[in-house]
Amino acid sequence: MSAVDKAFHGLRHMIATGRLVAGQRIPPENDLCDELGVSRGSLREAVRMLAALGVIEPRHGSGTYVSQLRPEDIVGSLSLTVDLLPLEGLLEMFEIRRVLESHAAAQAAARMTPETMATLFEYIEAMEATEDPTEVSGLDHCFHAEIARVGGNPTLGSLLGVFRARSRAYQVFTLPEGPGIKRASDEDHRAIAGAIARRDPAAAGNAAAAHVAHTEKWLHAFLPGRPDPADPEGSHA
């Protein structure tokens, strides 16, 4: 184990065991270096690594503190690794995403407010009114993020945001089948929003799961020479 790894896992252990708690200032460098048996340089690199993960917060002029360790922030840091996944790896995660998006939509249907519905339909109308892939992608993110927000679990919303961010690297609307995909996506969004508006959790969950399944199928078009396994003829329409 390298000195940096030793410092990283030493600090991580202190936080995991509750020796250092959320919001607490970490001990002085000299004390930590002596306890962990590492140099200042190794300790500082370990602190930088934990800061990137949202676990440590260096505060200029004040010191270095354990973050608030909010679950949504820690989960959000998964983007550092999920964003590195090749498409094959991303597609493997879609089974998880189907379940989670379905749950978020069902929860939103149970907690729907008139303000929520107005916001969702504003996003839908804006998506339907534009053909710009970048603009559609941004609106799509806002639509699904609003559903997750209303669902009431910030950690779930953060995790779904990580999945969606990686998927947005692939612009399915620029494919030859793009116009048809766009129409199908718009219809999916209306089906999800309609079920939420009717306060029908089961229908909302099913519509969300179907939408994620459609997205998964469309993404297979970015696997050169590898047809969609759900489509024996290799069609991506």
N, C-alpha and C positions, 0 to 999 in steps of 0.2 A: 504494500500500500504506500502510495506516495505521501509526502508531507502535506500536500494540499488536501488529499483525500482524508488523511488523518484529522486535520483541522476541521474539514467539512463535516465529517461524521461525528466528531467530538461535539461541535456546536449543535448539530442536529439532535444528538442524544440528550444534551442539556435541555433542549426545548421540548422534545418528545416526552421526557420524564417529568416535566414540570419544574425542573430546577430554575429554568428561565421561563417566565410566563409572558403572555401577551402584554405589550406596552412597556416591558421592563428594559432598562438600560443594561447592556451586556457589560461584564467586568472589563477593567482596563486591559489593554493589549498585553502588557508585561505579565499580568497574572494569568491570562489565558495561554500565552505562549509557554509559560512555565508548567502549567497544569497539563497542557496537551503535548508538550514536548516538541513544539514546532517553532519555526522562525516567524518574525513579523510578516515577512513577505508571503509565506504560506498561509498565515492566518488571514491576511487581508484578501488574498485571492479567494479563500473559502467564504469570507463575508460577502464578496462581490457575487459569488455563485448563489448564495442564499438570498441576496437582495434581488437577483434576477428571478428567483422563484417566489418572490413576494413574502419571504419569511423574515428578512432582516431589513430595517430601514435606517440607513445612515442619515443623520440630520446635521447639516452644516452648522458648526459652531456649538453643537449640543452633545454630540456623541452618536453612538450606534445603539439602536433599540430593536427588540423583537417587535414585529408588526402586530397588528390586532388579530392576526391569524383568522380572518374571516374566511369561512369555507369557500365563498364565491370567488375570493381573490386567489386562494391557493389553487382551486380548480382552474381558474382562468389562466394560470401560468402553464397549464398543460399545452397551451398553444406553442410554447417553445419547442416541444417535441412533436406534437401532432402535425404542425406545419411542415415537418420534415418527411412525413410519410409519403411514399410513392402512392400512386393511384390505387394500386392493388391493395395496399394496406388500408387506405381510406375506405375502400369498398367493404373490407372485412368489418369495419366499424358500423356499417349502415344498419345492421340488425339491432345494435344497441340504440342507434339514433331513432329507428322506427318506434321502438318501445317508448323512449323518452318523449319524443314529439307527440306521440299519441296520448301519453299521460298528461303532458302539459296542456294539450287542447281540451281534454276531458275536464281537467281542473278549471280551465278558463270558462268552460260552458257552465260550470256550477257557480262561478263567481262573477259572471258577466254583469256589466253595468251599461247603461245607455252611453256613457262617455267612451267606454271601451269599444263598443260597437261602432260608434261614429269614427273613432280613430282607425279601426281595422278597415272599414269601408273606404275611408279616405286613402289609405295605402293601396287598396285594391284598385280604386279608380285611377290613381296616379300611375300604377303599373300598367293598367290597360291602355292608358293614354300615350305611352311612350314605347319606342322600339329600341332605345339606346340600351345596350346590354349592361353597361356600367350603372346606369341609373336604375334599371330594373333590379339589378343585383342588390343595390343599396336599399331600395324600397322593400324588397323581399326580406332582407335581414330585419328591417324595422318591423315588418308585419309579424314575423315569427317571434321576434324579441318581445313585442307587445303581448302576444299570447302567453309566452313564458312568464312575463312580469305579472300578469293578472293571475296566473296559476299560483302565485304566492310563494315560490321557492327560488330565491336568488341563486342558490348553488346550482340547481337544475338549469336555470336560465344561462348561467355562466358556462356550464359544460356544453349545452347546445350551441351557444355562440362560438365555442372553439370548433365544434364540428362544422358548423356552417361556414366559418371563415376559411377553413381548408377547402371546402367544396367550391367556394366562390373563385378559387384560382382557376377553375375550369369553366369557361364561358359557353354553356351548352346552347345559348341562343345564337351563337355565331356558327354553329354547325349547319350543313346544308338543310337539315330538317328543322332549323331554328324557328321559322314562323309557326310550324305545327306544334313544336314544343312549347313555344310561348303561349299559344292558345290553350293548350292542355294545362299548362301551369296556372294560367289565369282562372280556368275553370276549377282547378283544384283549390285555389285560394277562396273562391266564392263558396265552394262546398264546405270548406272548413268554417268560414265565417258564418255561413247560413246555419250550420248546426250549432255553433256557439250562440248565435242570436236566438235560436229556438230553445236554448238551455237544455240541449240534448247531449250529455257527456259521451254516451256510447257512439252516437253518430259523429261527433266531433273527433273522438279518438280514432275511429275508423277512417275518416276523411284525411286526417293528418298522416296516419300510417300509409295510406294509399299514395299520398303526395310524396312521401319520402321514398317509397318503392319506385315511383315513376322517376324521381331524380336519380336514384341508383341505376336504373336501366339506361337513362340518357347518358350518364357518365361512362358507361361501357364503351361508348363511341370513341373515347379517347384512349382506348387500349388497342393500338395498331395490330391488326392480324388476329385479334382475339375476339370472336363474336360473343355477344351477350349469352351466358349459359341458360338464361330463361327463354331465349329465342333461338331455336334450332336452326332457323334459316339465316341467322346473322343479321336480321333487320333491326335498325335502330329507330324506326319511324315511331 
